[in-house]
Every structure is written in C-alpha cells, then in structure tokens.
Amino acid sequence: MDEARTRGGFPERASIEALGSPLARRVEVHGELPSTQERARELVRAGAGHGTAVLARVQSGGRGRRGRRWVSPPGGLWMSLVLRPELSPGKLHRVTPAAAVAGAKALWELGVEARIKWPNDLLVGGRKVCGILAEGEGPCVVLGLGLNANLDPEETGSPGATTLRRELGRDVDLVRLIGLLLGRLETELGRAGEDFGAVLDDWRALDCTLGRRVRVRRFGGVVEGVAADLTSEGALLLETPAGIVEVFEGEVEGLRGDFL
Ligand code: BTN
C-alpha cells in the first residue's frame, strides 16, 4: 500500500483526483458517513453534476438494493459516483449492466475471477464480493459501488460474501483499484449509448446466471425457471412452464441452493 496516497490505508482526495478520471474530478472523502449514496444524492440536489465522487472509510447506514442494509466497515471501498451519461432518459437502465461489466473487468485485471449474477452482483466462486446500486436523482444517476476489499468475510455481516483479501491472500492498493474501476466504467458507459450490444456480449462472457434454474423474487411475486438469455436492453428472459417471462428487476437465487 502506498502510504503517500492514503491516510491509514484509505485513499486521500487528492490521490483520487490525480487519477485524472472524468468520473472523479471533484471528490469527497469522509472518515465516516451514514451513506455515500445519500451524500451524493444530496450533492446533486445542491447542483453537483457528472464527475462528482463520494467515498467513506466507514458507512454507518450503508444501503443495498431492495432496501437492505449494507454493512460497511473499514477496509472496503464504499463509493458513489454522480453520472450524467450520454444516454437518453429511456436508456438510463443501461448504466447497471455497464457498471457490472466494468467492475468485473477491473477485478479480473487485479487477478480476481469475478462473475456477474444478474442483474449486477459480482461473485467470486459463488460468493458476493461487490454490490452495485444505480439510482436516479434529478437528471443524474447516482452509482453506488460496495466492494469488499481489504477486510475478512466475517466482517461483511453476510455468510454468502467474500472479499478481495480472502481471494488474493493480500490487501490491495485502493487507489489502484479505484483507478481500474473508473477507467473501465468510463469505457463501458461510453459503449452503453451506441454499442450496448457489445456491452451485453461482454456481460454474457462474464455471467454466471444464464443456463441455470433460478428463482427470482421481484416486486410482483416470485417466478421460477431457466435463465435463458438477456433481452437487447438487459432484462432477463426466464423460460417457465407457462412460457417466456421477461424480468426487469428482482433478486435471483440458484435453485440448487448454491449459486454456482
Ligand atoms: C447491493 O445491494 O448489492 C448494492 C449495494 C451497494 C452498496 C454501496 S456502498 C456505497 C454506496 N452507499 C450506499 O449506501 N450503498 C452503496
């Protein structure tokens, strides 16, 4: 770990801005926040735009998808980015799969063989290492990334979780990790407008959901079937006894107990 770019192992604002990413031109780094997601949304309401990033060493009220709590002790990468992607309002849902592909590719660059579980969890060996939360706020999308980096799985509060420390057997340089993530995100978000098919091809190459019998819990109830493919917009196509069902949101679990 390069101590000059970090304080107590956590990145300094200047070291993230020095990465030169257009996604992190104005960076806030906090020792502790309730939630970087809430702080980023507050900044958007106060006029912040594309290129604003918020990080916290610890979150006391981290939020996951579907209203769940996200345990966020020191050592993790808890980061929210304010994005104004070049996508028409009807295509903003493309941010989620683009971010999943970007996150998985960044982890492979670090030597971690991450796979995407639809819609946007990153797993290693069937255990979750990273969660992604994309939320609209005014004209922007606030993209939250929760990556279990330099901590032990027991600290995540989730029996189904893993961490980069566990997978690599060492801690990672968080500034380098952020640089890899921002670089990949910039590329994938750029492709999401005109070349979204290519993003989805990469999604499929990194996927661990398709071809499996799954149960999907969604707001309208539960549906079971074989995860057959994605639509051209990234929805999941499930083959059920009643026919093909298109699923836009939900929580997927493997029907054999383990997820892969
Ligand atoms: C999920 O449920 O898988 C999404 C988890 C997203 C967690 C991140 S951590 C940074 C940002 N701040 C939050 O409160 N949540 C997101």
py3Dmol code that shows the C-alpha trace and the ligand (Angstrom):
import py3Dmol

protein = """\
ATOM      1  CA  MET A   1       0.000   0.000   0.000  1.00  0.00           C
ATOM      2  CA  ASP A   2       1.407   3.405  -0.965  1.00  0.00           C
ATOM      3  CA  GLU A   3       1.131   5.412   2.261  1.00  0.00           C
ATOM      4  CA  ALA A   4       1.781   8.707   0.438  1.00  0.00           C
ATOM      5  CA  ARG A   5      -1.569   8.386  -1.347  1.00  0.00           C
ATOM      6  CA  THR A   6      -3.508   7.132   1.628  1.00  0.00           C
ATOM      7  CA  ARG A   7      -4.236   8.031   5.198  1.00  0.00           C
ATOM      8  CA  GLY A   8      -4.329   4.968   7.434  1.00  0.00           C
ATOM      9  CA  GLY A   9      -4.730   2.845   4.307  1.00  0.00           C
ATOM     10  CA  PHE A  10      -7.680   4.840   2.943  1.00  0.00           C
ATOM     11  CA  PRO A  11      -7.246   6.971  -0.187  1.00  0.00           C
ATOM     12  CA  GLU A  12      -6.773  10.735   0.091  1.00  0.00           C
ATOM     13  CA  ARG A  13      -8.979  13.023  -2.010  1.00  0.00           C
ATOM     14  CA  ALA A  14      -6.009  14.377  -3.949  1.00  0.00           C
ATOM     15  CA  SER A  15      -4.772  10.919  -4.884  1.00  0.00           C
ATOM     16  CA  ILE A  16      -8.138  10.039  -6.426  1.00  0.00           C
ATOM     17  CA  GLU A  17      -8.426  13.334  -8.289  1.00  0.00           C
ATOM     18  CA  ALA A  18      -4.851  12.810  -9.525  1.00  0.00           C
ATOM     19  CA  LEU A  19      -6.018   9.687 -11.351  1.00  0.00           C
ATOM     20  CA  GLY A  20      -7.406  12.153 -13.891  1.00  0.00           C
ATOM     21  CA  SER A  21     -10.688  10.337 -14.466  1.00  0.00           C
ATOM     22  CA  PRO A  22     -13.562  12.426 -15.818  1.00  0.00           C
ATOM     23  CA  LEU A  23     -15.763  10.391 -13.468  1.00  0.00           C
ATOM     24  CA  ALA A  24     -13.955  11.730 -10.382  1.00  0.00           C
ATOM     25  CA  ARG A  25     -12.993  15.342 -10.952  1.00  0.00           C
ATOM     26  CA  ARG A  26     -14.448  16.545  -7.654  1.00  0.00           C
ATOM     27  CA  VAL A  27     -14.002  14.042  -4.871  1.00  0.00           C
ATOM     28  CA  GLU A  28     -15.180  13.989  -1.272  1.00  0.00           C
ATOM     29  CA  VAL A  29     -13.513  11.529   1.094  1.00  0.00           C
ATOM     30  CA  HIS A  30     -15.085  11.078   4.516  1.00  0.00           C
ATOM     31  CA  GLY A  31     -13.913   9.141   7.537  1.00  0.00           C
ATOM     32  CA  GLU A  32     -17.490   8.155   8.301  1.00  0.00           C
ATOM     33  CA  LEU A  33     -20.840   8.867   6.686  1.00  0.00           C
ATOM     34  CA  PRO A  34     -24.268   7.330   7.036  1.00  0.00           C
ATOM     35  CA  SER A  35     -24.159   6.528   3.307  1.00  0.00           C
ATOM     36  CA  THR A  36     -22.105   7.801   0.365  1.00  0.00           C
ATOM     37  CA  GLN A  37     -25.221   7.260  -1.737  1.00  0.00           C
ATOM     38  CA  GLU A  38     -27.257   9.667   0.360  1.00  0.00           C
ATOM     39  CA  ARG A  39     -24.427  12.212   0.394  1.00  0.00           C
ATOM     40  CA  ALA A  40     -24.049  12.041  -3.413  1.00  0.00           C
ATOM     41  CA  ARG A  41     -27.794  12.499  -3.891  1.00  0.00           C
ATOM     42  CA  GLU A  42     -27.706  15.483  -1.554  1.00  0.00           C
ATOM     43  CA  LEU A  43     -24.861  16.949  -3.638  1.00  0.00           C
ATOM     44  CA  VAL A  44     -26.890  16.517  -6.831  1.00  0.00           C
ATOM     45  CA  ARG A  45     -29.806  18.371  -5.229  1.00  0.00           C
ATOM     46  CA  ALA A  46     -27.332  21.138  -4.369  1.00  0.00           C
ATOM     47  CA  GLY A  47     -26.230  21.362  -8.015  1.00  0.00           C
ATOM     48  CA  ALA A  48     -23.358  18.850  -8.318  1.00  0.00           C
ATOM     49  CA  GLY A  49     -23.073  17.034 -11.623  1.00  0.00           C
ATOM     50  CA  HIS A  50     -21.136  14.460 -13.605  1.00  0.00           C
ATOM     51  CA  GLY A  51     -17.681  13.832 -12.216  1.00  0.00           C
ATOM     52  CA  THR A  52     -18.562  14.077  -8.535  1.00  0.00           C
ATOM     53  CA  ALA A  53     -17.433  11.155  -6.375  1.00  0.00           C
ATOM     54  CA  VAL A  54     -18.060  10.473  -2.692  1.00  0.00           C
ATOM     55  CA  LEU A  55     -16.156   7.909  -0.643  1.00  0.00           C
ATOM     56  CA  ALA A  56     -16.262   6.965   3.006  1.00  0.00           C
ATOM     57  CA  ARG A  57     -13.926   4.783   5.029  1.00  0.00           C
ATOM     58  CA  VAL A  58     -16.935   3.614   7.057  1.00  0.00           C
ATOM     59  CA  GLN A  59     -20.673   3.852   6.424  1.00  0.00           C
ATOM     60  CA  SER A  60     -22.962   3.698   9.424  1.00  0.00           C
ATOM     61  CA  GLY A  61     -26.134   3.369   7.328  1.00  0.00           C
ATOM     62  CA  GLY A  62     -24.995   1.818   4.055  1.00  0.00           C
ATOM     63  CA  ARG A  63     -27.888   0.829   1.798  1.00  0.00           C
ATOM     64  CA  GLY A  64     -28.184  -2.123  -0.530  1.00  0.00           C
ATOM     65  CA  ARG A  65     -30.737  -2.925  -3.203  1.00  0.00           C
ATOM     66  CA  ARG A  66     -34.342  -3.512  -2.208  1.00  0.00           C
ATOM     67  CA  GLY A  67     -33.947  -1.502   0.996  1.00  0.00           C
ATOM     68  CA  ARG A  68     -31.409  -3.869   2.549  1.00  0.00           C
ATOM     69  CA  ARG A  69     -28.651  -2.798   4.904  1.00  0.00           C
ATOM     70  CA  TRP A  70     -25.100  -2.816   3.522  1.00  0.00           C
ATOM     71  CA  VAL A  71     -22.517  -3.490   6.215  1.00  0.00           C
ATOM     72  CA  SER A  72     -19.589  -1.135   5.562  1.00  0.00           C
ATOM     73  CA  PRO A  73     -16.657  -1.460   7.985  1.00  0.00           C
ATOM     74  CA  PRO A  74     -13.135  -0.071   7.368  1.00  0.00           C
ATOM     75  CA  GLY A  75     -11.196  -1.767   4.589  1.00  0.00           C
ATOM     76  CA  GLY A  76     -13.977  -1.765   2.000  1.00  0.00           C
ATOM     77  CA  LEU A  77     -14.412   0.502  -0.968  1.00  0.00           C
ATOM     78  CA  TRP A  78     -17.672   2.373  -0.402  1.00  0.00           C
ATOM     79  CA  MET A  79     -18.096   4.853  -3.230  1.00  0.00           C
ATOM     80  CA  SER A  80     -20.890   6.711  -5.026  1.00  0.00           C
ATOM     81  CA  LEU A  81     -20.442   8.439  -8.379  1.00  0.00           C
ATOM     82  CA  VAL A  82     -22.673  11.127  -9.834  1.00  0.00           C
ATOM     83  CA  LEU A  83     -23.091  10.377 -13.530  1.00  0.00           C
ATOM     84  CA  ARG A  84     -24.742  12.196 -16.366  1.00  0.00           C
ATOM     85  CA  PRO A  85     -24.225   9.524 -19.023  1.00  0.00           C
ATOM     86  CA  GLU A  86     -24.769  10.296 -22.680  1.00  0.00           C
ATOM     87  CA  LEU A  87     -27.929   8.225 -22.711  1.00  0.00           C
ATOM     88  CA  SER A  88     -31.481   9.310 -23.409  1.00  0.00           C
ATOM     89  CA  PRO A  89     -33.721   9.158 -20.314  1.00  0.00           C
ATOM     90  CA  GLY A  90     -35.314   5.942 -21.597  1.00  0.00           C
ATOM     91  CA  LYS A  91     -31.938   4.207 -21.690  1.00  0.00           C
ATOM     92  CA  LEU A  92     -30.576   5.020 -18.250  1.00  0.00           C
ATOM     93  CA  HIS A  93     -31.202   1.429 -17.108  1.00  0.00           C
ATOM     94  CA  ARG A  94     -28.143   0.535 -19.235  1.00  0.00           C
ATOM     95  CA  VAL A  95     -25.902   2.018 -16.548  1.00  0.00           C
ATOM     96  CA  THR A  96     -26.408  -1.040 -14.329  1.00  0.00           C
ATOM     97  CA  PRO A  97     -25.156  -3.745 -16.728  1.00  0.00           C
ATOM     98  CA  ALA A  98     -22.404  -1.432 -17.965  1.00  0.00           C
ATOM     99  CA  ALA A  99     -21.231  -0.948 -14.378  1.00  0.00           C
ATOM    100  CA  ALA A 100     -21.338  -4.694 -13.706  1.00  0.00           C
ATOM    101  CA  VAL A 101     -19.179  -5.393 -16.762  1.00  0.00           C
ATOM    102  CA  ALA A 102     -16.780  -2.615 -15.778  1.00  0.00           C
ATOM    103  CA  GLY A 103     -16.499  -3.881 -12.214  1.00  0.00           C
ATOM    104  CA  ALA A 104     -15.909  -7.476 -13.292  1.00  0.00           C
ATOM    105  CA  LYS A 105     -13.233  -6.462 -15.799  1.00  0.00           C
ATOM    106  CA  ALA A 106     -11.453  -4.322 -13.194  1.00  0.00           C
ATOM    107  CA  LEU A 107     -11.391  -7.274 -10.806  1.00  0.00           C
ATOM    108  CA  TRP A 108     -10.001  -9.618 -13.480  1.00  0.00           C
ATOM    109  CA  GLU A 109      -7.211  -7.078 -14.009  1.00  0.00           C
ATOM    110  CA  LEU A 110      -6.383  -7.489 -10.329  1.00  0.00           C
ATOM    111  CA  GLY A 111      -6.324 -11.255 -10.728  1.00  0.00           C
ATOM    112  CA  VAL A 112      -9.789 -11.956  -9.283  1.00  0.00           C
ATOM    113  CA  GLU A 113     -12.060 -14.076 -11.479  1.00  0.00           C
ATOM    114  CA  ALA A 114     -15.314 -12.226 -10.859  1.00  0.00           C
ATOM    115  CA  ARG A 115     -18.592 -13.285 -12.454  1.00  0.00           C
ATOM    116  CA  ILE A 116     -21.807 -11.317 -12.829  1.00  0.00           C
ATOM    117  CA  LYS A 117     -25.010 -12.559 -11.264  1.00  0.00           C
ATOM    118  CA  TRP A 118     -27.991 -10.876 -12.884  1.00  0.00           C
ATOM    119  CA  PRO A 119     -28.643  -8.049 -12.622  1.00  0.00           C
ATOM    120  CA  ASN A 120     -25.461  -6.655 -11.106  1.00  0.00           C
ATOM    121  CA  ASP A 121     -23.853  -8.603  -8.284  1.00  0.00           C
ATOM    122  CA  LEU A 122     -20.214  -9.562  -8.676  1.00  0.00           C
ATOM    123  CA  LEU A 123     -19.381 -13.001  -7.312  1.00  0.00           C
ATOM    124  CA  VAL A 124     -16.195 -14.982  -6.876  1.00  0.00           C
ATOM    125  CA  GLY A 125     -16.659 -18.718  -6.520  1.00  0.00           C
ATOM    126  CA  GLY A 126     -20.371 -18.105  -5.899  1.00  0.00           C
ATOM    127  CA  ARG A 127     -19.752 -15.594  -3.097  1.00  0.00           C
ATOM    128  CA  LYS A 128     -20.607 -11.915  -3.397  1.00  0.00           C
ATOM    129  CA  VAL A 129     -17.674  -9.536  -3.466  1.00  0.00           C
ATOM    130  CA  CYS A 130     -19.327  -6.389  -4.840  1.00  0.00           C
ATOM    131  CA  GLY A 131     -22.801  -4.843  -4.947  1.00  0.00           C
ATOM    132  CA  ILE A 132     -23.929  -2.119  -7.325  1.00  0.00           C
ATOM    133  CA  LEU A 133     -26.784   0.312  -6.759  1.00  0.00           C
ATOM    134  CA  ALA A 134     -27.844   2.708  -9.531  1.00  0.00           C
ATOM    135  CA  GLU A 135     -30.458   5.323  -8.602  1.00  0.00           C
ATOM    136  CA  GLY A 136     -31.896   8.263 -10.489  1.00  0.00           C
ATOM    137  CA  GLU A 137     -31.609  11.666  -8.830  1.00  0.00           C
ATOM    138  CA  GLY A 138     -32.907  14.567 -10.905  1.00  0.00           C
ATOM    139  CA  PRO A 139     -31.206  14.362 -14.299  1.00  0.00           C
ATOM    140  CA  CYS A 140     -28.354  12.240 -12.905  1.00  0.00           C
ATOM    141  CA  VAL A 141     -27.718   8.637 -11.986  1.00  0.00           C
ATOM    142  CA  VAL A 142     -26.007   8.029  -8.663  1.00  0.00           C
ATOM    143  CA  LEU A 143     -23.981   4.844  -8.979  1.00  0.00           C
ATOM    144  CA  GLY A 144     -23.037   3.222  -5.688  1.00  0.00           C
ATOM    145  CA  LEU A 145     -20.327   0.577  -5.542  1.00  0.00           C
ATOM    146  CA  GLY A 146     -19.764  -1.512  -2.458  1.00  0.00           C
ATOM    147  CA  LEU A 147     -16.658  -3.627  -2.851  1.00  0.00           C
ATOM    148  CA  ASN A 148     -15.452  -5.909  -0.061  1.00  0.00           C
ATOM    149  CA  ALA A 149     -11.757  -5.218  -0.454  1.00  0.00           C
ATOM    150  CA  ASN A 150      -9.318  -5.253   2.474  1.00  0.00           C
ATOM    151  CA  LEU A 151     -11.453  -6.986   5.057  1.00  0.00           C
ATOM    152  CA  ASP A 152     -12.304 -10.519   6.108  1.00  0.00           C
ATOM    153  CA  PRO A 153     -15.542 -12.192   5.002  1.00  0.00           C
ATOM    154  CA  GLU A 154     -16.704 -12.400   8.653  1.00  0.00           C
ATOM    155  CA  GLU A 155     -16.717  -8.591   8.820  1.00  0.00           C
ATOM    156  CA  THR A 156     -19.239  -8.219   5.994  1.00  0.00           C
ATOM    157  CA  GLY A 157     -22.152  -9.458   8.067  1.00  0.00           C
ATOM    158  CA  SER A 158     -23.147 -11.775   5.227  1.00  0.00           C
ATOM    159  CA  PRO A 159     -22.487 -15.529   5.243  1.00  0.00           C
ATOM    160  CA  GLY A 160     -22.552 -15.574   1.437  1.00  0.00           C
ATOM    161  CA  ALA A 161     -19.859 -12.950   0.974  1.00  0.00           C
ATOM    162  CA  THR A 162     -16.196 -12.984   0.122  1.00  0.00           C
ATOM    163  CA  THR A 163     -13.552 -10.269  -0.010  1.00  0.00           C
ATOM    164  CA  LEU A 164     -10.582  -9.405  -2.191  1.00  0.00           C
ATOM    165  CA  ARG A 165      -8.299 -10.084   0.788  1.00  0.00           C
ATOM    166  CA  ARG A 166      -9.670 -13.616   1.011  1.00  0.00           C
ATOM    167  CA  GLU A 167      -9.467 -14.245  -2.715  1.00  0.00           C
ATOM    168  CA  LEU A 168      -5.994 -12.805  -3.256  1.00  0.00           C
ATOM    169  CA  GLY A 169      -4.421 -13.604   0.093  1.00  0.00           C
ATOM    170  CA  ARG A 170      -3.235  -9.999   0.415  1.00  0.00           C
ATOM    171  CA  ASP A 171      -4.596  -6.467   0.626  1.00  0.00           C
ATOM    172  CA  VAL A 172      -4.981  -4.349  -2.494  1.00  0.00           C
ATOM    173  CA  ASP A 173      -3.958  -0.753  -3.129  1.00  0.00           C
ATOM    174  CA  LEU A 174      -7.323   1.032  -3.061  1.00  0.00           C
ATOM    175  CA  VAL A 175      -6.107   3.927  -5.212  1.00  0.00           C
ATOM    176  CA  ARG A 176      -5.057   1.484  -7.922  1.00  0.00           C
ATOM    177  CA  LEU A 177      -8.376  -0.347  -7.573  1.00  0.00           C
ATOM    178  CA  ILE A 178     -10.323   2.908  -7.929  1.00  0.00           C
ATOM    179  CA  GLY A 179      -8.236   3.789 -10.987  1.00  0.00           C
ATOM    180  CA  LEU A 180      -9.035   0.445 -12.619  1.00  0.00           C
ATOM    181  CA  LEU A 181     -12.736   0.790 -11.816  1.00  0.00           C
ATOM    182  CA  LEU A 182     -13.017   4.345 -13.093  1.00  0.00           C
ATOM    183  CA  GLY A 183     -11.157   3.518 -16.293  1.00  0.00           C
ATOM    184  CA  ARG A 184     -13.367   0.532 -17.036  1.00  0.00           C
ATOM    185  CA  LEU A 185     -16.517   2.433 -16.133  1.00  0.00           C
ATOM    186  CA  GLU A 186     -15.655   5.260 -18.479  1.00  0.00           C
ATOM    187  CA  THR A 187     -15.232   2.767 -21.334  1.00  0.00           C
ATOM    188  CA  GLU A 188     -18.385   0.753 -20.646  1.00  0.00           C
ATOM    189  CA  LEU A 189     -20.584   3.808 -20.077  1.00  0.00           C
ATOM    190  CA  GLY A 190     -19.261   5.202 -23.351  1.00  0.00           C
ATOM    191  CA  ARG A 191     -20.278   1.997 -25.149  1.00  0.00           C
ATOM    192  CA  ALA A 192     -23.694   1.850 -23.471  1.00  0.00           C
ATOM    193  CA  GLY A 193     -25.118   4.501 -25.810  1.00  0.00           C
ATOM    194  CA  GLU A 194     -24.218   3.375 -29.322  1.00  0.00           C
ATOM    195  CA  ASP A 195     -22.823  -0.110 -28.788  1.00  0.00           C
ATOM    196  CA  PHE A 196     -24.862  -1.563 -25.967  1.00  0.00           C
ATOM    197  CA  GLY A 197     -24.954  -4.947 -27.750  1.00  0.00           C
ATOM    198  CA  ALA A 198     -21.185  -5.171 -27.226  1.00  0.00           C
ATOM    199  CA  VAL A 199     -21.593  -4.390 -23.518  1.00  0.00           C
ATOM    200  CA  LEU A 200     -24.139  -7.194 -23.246  1.00  0.00           C
ATOM    201  CA  ASP A 201     -21.866  -9.601 -25.155  1.00  0.00           C
ATOM    202  CA  ASP A 202     -19.197  -8.941 -22.526  1.00  0.00           C
ATOM    203  CA  TRP A 203     -21.841  -9.275 -19.808  1.00  0.00           C
ATOM    204  CA  ARG A 204     -22.690 -12.757 -21.165  1.00  0.00           C
ATOM    205  CA  ALA A 205     -18.999 -13.711 -21.292  1.00  0.00           C
ATOM    206  CA  LEU A 206     -18.649 -12.771 -17.604  1.00  0.00           C
ATOM    207  CA  ASP A 207     -22.025 -14.110 -16.467  1.00  0.00           C
ATOM    208  CA  CYS A 208     -22.810 -16.919 -14.043  1.00  0.00           C
ATOM    209  CA  THR A 209     -26.624 -16.787 -14.251  1.00  0.00           C
ATOM    210  CA  LEU A 210     -27.592 -17.905 -17.747  1.00  0.00           C
ATOM    211  CA  GLY A 211     -28.392 -21.558 -18.309  1.00  0.00           C
ATOM    212  CA  ARG A 212     -29.303 -22.128 -14.646  1.00  0.00           C
ATOM    213  CA  ARG A 213     -32.573 -22.935 -12.948  1.00  0.00           C
ATOM    214  CA  VAL A 214     -33.330 -19.929 -10.796  1.00  0.00           C
ATOM    215  CA  ARG A 215     -35.959 -18.362  -8.574  1.00  0.00           C
ATOM    216  CA  VAL A 216     -36.450 -14.616  -8.975  1.00  0.00           C
ATOM    217  CA  ARG A 217     -38.055 -12.618  -6.192  1.00  0.00           C
ATOM    218  CA  ARG A 218     -39.481  -9.455  -7.674  1.00  0.00           C
ATOM    219  CA  PHE A 219     -41.932  -6.836  -6.528  1.00  0.00           C
ATOM    220  CA  GLY A 220     -44.791  -8.623  -8.260  1.00  0.00           C
ATOM    221  CA  GLY A 221     -44.024 -12.015  -6.637  1.00  0.00           C
ATOM    222  CA  VAL A 222     -41.778 -14.988  -7.258  1.00  0.00           C
ATOM    223  CA  VAL A 223     -41.089 -16.629 -10.597  1.00  0.00           C
ATOM    224  CA  GLU A 224     -39.030 -19.757 -11.301  1.00  0.00           C
ATOM    225  CA  GLY A 225     -37.487 -21.016 -14.497  1.00  0.00           C
ATOM    226  CA  VAL A 226     -34.341 -21.365 -16.523  1.00  0.00           C
ATOM    227  CA  ALA A 227     -32.413 -18.143 -17.058  1.00  0.00           C
ATOM    228  CA  ALA A 228     -32.264 -18.316 -20.850  1.00  0.00           C
ATOM    229  CA  ASP A 229     -30.809 -15.035 -22.063  1.00  0.00           C
ATOM    230  CA  LEU A 230     -30.911 -11.256 -21.841  1.00  0.00           C
ATOM    231  CA  THR A 231     -33.077  -9.023 -23.995  1.00  0.00           C
ATOM    232  CA  SER A 232     -31.394  -6.347 -26.095  1.00  0.00           C
ATOM    233  CA  GLU A 233     -31.904  -3.991 -23.116  1.00  0.00           C
ATOM    234  CA  GLY A 234     -30.506  -6.307 -20.448  1.00  0.00           C
ATOM    235  CA  ALA A 235     -33.754  -7.707 -18.975  1.00  0.00           C
ATOM    236  CA  LEU A 236     -33.616 -11.394 -18.004  1.00  0.00           C
ATOM    237  CA  LEU A 237     -35.550 -13.908 -20.091  1.00  0.00           C
ATOM    238  CA  LEU A 238     -36.816 -16.793 -17.999  1.00  0.00           C
ATOM    239  CA  GLU A 239     -38.144 -19.989 -19.536  1.00  0.00           C
ATOM    240  CA  THR A 240     -41.017 -21.066 -17.285  1.00  0.00           C
ATOM    241  CA  PRO A 241     -43.634 -23.811 -17.675  1.00  0.00           C
ATOM    242  CA  ALA A 242     -46.050 -21.004 -18.626  1.00  0.00           C
ATOM    243  CA  GLY A 243     -43.729 -19.638 -21.310  1.00  0.00           C
ATOM    244  CA  ILE A 244     -41.041 -16.984 -21.554  1.00  0.00           C
ATOM    245  CA  VAL A 245     -41.184 -14.317 -18.853  1.00  0.00           C
ATOM    246  CA  GLU A 246     -39.239 -11.062 -19.148  1.00  0.00           C
ATOM    247  CA  VAL A 247     -37.880  -9.882 -15.807  1.00  0.00           C
ATOM    248  CA  PHE A 248     -36.777  -6.267 -15.357  1.00  0.00           C
ATOM    249  CA  GLU A 249     -35.875  -6.289 -11.670  1.00  0.00           C
ATOM    250  CA  GLY A 250     -35.515  -8.813  -8.887  1.00  0.00           C
ATOM    251  CA  GLU A 251     -33.277 -10.964  -6.767  1.00  0.00           C
ATOM    252  CA  VAL A 252     -32.007 -14.171  -8.305  1.00  0.00           C
ATOM    253  CA  GLU A 253     -31.186 -17.303  -6.365  1.00  0.00           C
ATOM    254  CA  GLY A 254     -29.980 -20.623  -7.734  1.00  0.00           C
ATOM    255  CA  LEU A 255     -32.462 -23.459  -7.235  1.00  0.00           C
ATOM    256  CA  ARG A 256     -29.796 -25.936  -6.177  1.00  0.00           C
ATOM    257  CA  GLY A 257     -29.006 -23.966  -3.056  1.00  0.00           C
ATOM    258  CA  ASP A 258     -25.569 -22.778  -4.094  1.00  0.00           C
ATOM    259  CA  PHE A 259     -25.253 -20.115  -6.685  1.00  0.00           C
ATOM    260  CA  LEU A 260     -22.795 -21.857  -8.885  1.00  0.00           C
TER     261      LEU A 260
END
"""
ligand_1 = """\
16
BTN
C -26.465 -4.329 -3.334
O -27.485 -4.498 -2.647
O -25.874 -5.303 -3.799
C -25.947 -2.936 -3.605
C -25.009 -2.496 -2.539
C -24.485 -1.091 -2.770
C -23.634 -0.601 -1.614
C -22.964 0.700 -1.930
S -21.659 1.088 -0.813
C -21.553 2.679 -1.488
C -22.971 3.154 -1.698
N -23.520 3.706 -0.483
C -24.556 3.012 -0.030
O -25.215 3.280 0.988
N -24.793 1.977 -0.830
C -23.856 1.927 -1.941
"""
view = py3Dmol.view(width=600, height=400)
view.addModel(protein, "pdb")
view.setStyle({"model": 0}, {"cartoon": {"style": "trace"}})
view.addModel(ligand_1, "xyz")
view.setStyle({"model": 1}, {"stick": {}})
view.zoomTo()
view.show()
